């Protein structure tokens, strides 16, 4: 099964908003509400940012928001801060109790 | 606090098998599924599989079926993953991660175990 499609890079200046897309199919992103987003800083394990398309775990700032339209999910980071510079990955259920990751997007804060 | 403590780095020859462990603490082990995810250097993560805490239910990615085995030991709150027929492209960090109360979202991760496959 192919990875979900994410842009390899994104960037924005401090205070701006950036949106990262995650494209799949009706068998994964479009067919399940089980889309999550993770942030990963170099040398660390991924950190859960968003689950169930648009829900935030406690402790995650509301600057991070998720959405979905058709077979594409999106992560928006508002009010960019230097510490947001990291890699971001989406995941989705792919049916039959399996999970698929996106290829990842490197976010640069200019 | 929730902790997932993974076993140490491994170096294996091509064709060998590796068995990794992940010891959970700080929560009720029997209430949460555990996933395995790997990440090759400089690459994105790749989902390997998931196991129920009882060990009765396991699901794995098609790429790993027939080559991966996951088990649990509820007496020690430990999950194991064995990967066989190792190849050089299996070289990666291997993470265990707890599935939250929301299916397929992973809220706590282990520190990772580096597996190097080299002759």
Interface residues (C-beta under 8 A of the other chain):
Chain A: X1 X3 X34 X36 X38 X45 X46 X47 X48 X51 X52 X55 X57 X87 X89 X91 X92 X93 X96 X97 X98 X99 X100 X101 X102 X103 X104
Chain B: X35 X37 X44 X45 X46 X47 X50 X57 X59 X60 X61 X62 X63 X95 X97 X100 X102 X103 X104 X105 X106 X107 X109 X110 X111 X112
